[in-house]
Amino acid sequence: MRRGILELKLFFRQRDAVVFTFALPTVLLLLLGSIFDDEMRNTGVTGSQMFTASMLAAGIASTTFVNLGIGIAMDRDDGTIKRLLGIPMPRIHYFLGKLILVLVVTLAEVVIMLTAGVLLFDVDLPNDVSKWATFAWVFLLGVTGCSLLGVAASSLPRTARSAPAVMNLPYLVLCFISGVFVIPAKNLPEWLVDIGAVFPLKWMAQGFRSVFMPDSLLDHEITGSWEHGRVALVLAAWCIGGLVLCLATFRWRSRQAG
Amino acid sequence: MTEKAIHVKGLRKSYGGKVAVDGLDLDVAYGECFALLGPNGAGKTTTVEILEGHRTKDAGTVEIGPRKDEIGIVLQEVADAADLTVLEMVSHFASYYPNPRPPAEVIGFVDLQPKARIRTLSGGQRRRLDVAIGIVGRPRLLFLDEPTTGFDPQARRHFWALIKALEDTTIVLTTHYLEEAEALASRVAVIAQGRIVAEGDPKTLGGRATAKATVRWDGGETQTDDPAALVASLGEVKGLTVTRPSLEDVYLQLIGEGK
């Protein structure tokens, strides 16, 4: 808890980072959302509404996967981790601190993006408990899986300076092939969809569309179904796979240190 | 044998075939300030980082007496937590120790402003903050890795006074500054090419105390065992100096031998 409060202080005092963390997905939502303004064929849903639901998943991937990957790479570079390893603190507390940070930032991001969607694109929030229950499990599995992947990916950048570049490229590519930027995802070539389907983002986006979009939109889904079972399965698999990856590859020290 | 704070025997470490520490032995007793002195690349930091637990060793024995919560570490070149205040940072680290010093007291001791943002500190202030974090847990053993690199002379004096005030603490210091080892340490080991090439009291290191003194004056120079007698016999001369080999002379000779 102490570590979590400290992480939050560190994050929120870096004003430019705070602004951009929240702004990037939100600005993408506003810009692309204004382009996809037309109503989708026979659905009563506009492209921007559908985009809001998908973009929610991309926003969560950004605050978990991208932020953790960059944050841990920086901690490794600037001595944060080294200092912590020298004190009698259980190592797990470092991750608990990051977990608290990720949860707070991600929830804030969701609130901001949903507010933007409701105000600007007339997204209807569901008033059905079962839809919110779906939202909760997609959120939890998605945050867990993407966070673990972020922790694992933090070992990829060689230095803190290269971390944003290393983390953002796979993120943007994934957004594209997961059908977040392409509406509807059916317009993507099949082989790209197949690659996207390997990763959690596509399934998280699909899960959120099932929460915020009416079933009339199902025509535009690739399989014509929300596939809740598969969403849960793939996201859960990534939680386990991400954990295994972390355990196998996580390094406390930077590559130069032996 | 009395219990040692640190006992190291036959320590070895290489990086991809390049030997950094090559069969190093050292012992540090409780209460002493021990300096590991050597040029850049001699293996000082590698050795200390192995002692601190930050690096793995390839071979050898390393025994550290104090428990982890009795050890303080002042790292080389850390730049973390720029957006916290000094007090927040020191308090946070204090919270992990069973019997910490009061953070405000430690911050006063290193002469920093509790409310200052870490981002705004100068290099010297930043290192004093590192010392504050290092000592807030009341360590029995404190590691200082090249603590004054890049300091101006005044800041260095100030820093030394700080370290000298930590009387009860066993200190392991690495430095490439001779004056620093001489000012702070009760015992010095000179390290070159990953080995200890000399060890002892900084005043007598390398047979310095017993070496001949050099007497110089305008128009002459002589080496002697009895400079007082020589000076008396000279009468009134200009530009008179009497010198023993400085630690620097001994040191340069020692690290030269290591090569």
Interface residues (C-beta under 8 A of the other chain):
Chain A: R2 L6 K9 L10 R13 Q14 D75 D78 G79 T80 K82 R83 L85 G86 I87 P88 M89 R253 A257 G258
Chain B: K13 Y15 E49 E52 G53 H54 R55 T56 R67 K68 D69 I71 I73 L75 E77 V78 A79 D80 A81 D83 L84 E88 H92 F93 S95 Y96 Y97 I133 G137
